[in-house]
Amino acid sequence: MHFEHLILHKETKSATIVLNRPKALNAIHEGLLHDLKTVVAYLEKASDILVVVIRGQGEKAFAAGADIAAMCDMNSKQAEAFSKHGGDVFTSIEHSKKPYIAAVHGFALGGGCELAMACDLIYASKTARFGLPEVTLGVIPGFGGTQRLMRRIGIAQAKELIYTGKTIKADEAFSLRLVNQWFDVDTCEALMEKVTTTTEMICKAGPCAIAQAKQVIHQGQSVSLEQGMALEQNRFGALFDTHDLKEGMTAFLNKKTAQFHGK
Ligand code: CAA
């Protein structure tokens, strides 16, 4: 598959989406959003792909935000539509049945940070810089940042980052629990090697179970504990109708490695 603004690498069982506008620090414009929408929909249907990694092209940025040059002359209707377009694409990542991992090397600012937060896991190199600097441009985060940041790190810390627009390093992002882990590496390639450890572990698990876990955790965020428990019990039961579950449990009892087929 060919895209104008991103590159798709398919490996065995995993895929990497590379945001490919390095001259603009991978800033996100309509064209990139369109490509992202297409690739996410394509990967959702690709039964051989179990986990997806997103990274930026080049050593300098994951993505330095929405494209300021493209936004500068928008009127309010166009800006709202752009915000909705980005919001919808990022939500399709959050709603995907496959885990998405953001591998952040360099700047993840504004829309770049928002894209990372739509992913399930965020791994960072020591060069990573996070922030939502939108207020310094006279605007607010528009691709879900006001909503996802507070859900990840709590309302007080989210307000501080959003009101100040400050940029934080990988270790501080880890302390705030914005990122899962940061690694003492300074190249994108070295970060990707670290990320591979996690992708390989996810690829060995049962795809139906991973999909259900993702969905139940996500839905559980916005319901009561009782409703969340009921959801979990229902999905736990549903997995007993899958071949994957029989395969996983039988393999364990026979001291073999399970061969899952995602059904
Ligand atoms: N949009 C468009 N172009 C961008 C960009 C962005 N968000 N970020 C960087 N670029 C471009 C620069 O204009 C520059 O282009 P030229 O070479 O043609 O001049 C190129 O990328 C390299 O950037 P810099 O020269 O600025 O690089 P630097 O190392 O000096 O600074 C930086 C790096 C601190 C990340 C700086 O580029 C910067 O502050 N970028 C903007 C970050 C930002 O404000 N992001 C939020 C955008 S608004 C948003 O995201 C709204 C939303 O939620 C939907």
Boltz pocket constraint, residues with backbone or C-beta under 6 A from the ligand:
constraints:
  - pocket:
      binder: B
      contacts: [[A, 22], [A, 23], [A, 24], [A, 25], [A, 27], [A, 28], [A, 64], [A, 65], [A, 66], [A, 67], [A, 68], [A, 69], [A, 83], [A, 86], [A, 107], [A, 109], [A, 110], [A, 111], [A, 112], [A, 114], [A, 133], [A, 134], [A, 137], [A, 140], [A, 141], [A, 142], [A, 143], [A, 145]]
      max_distance: 6.0
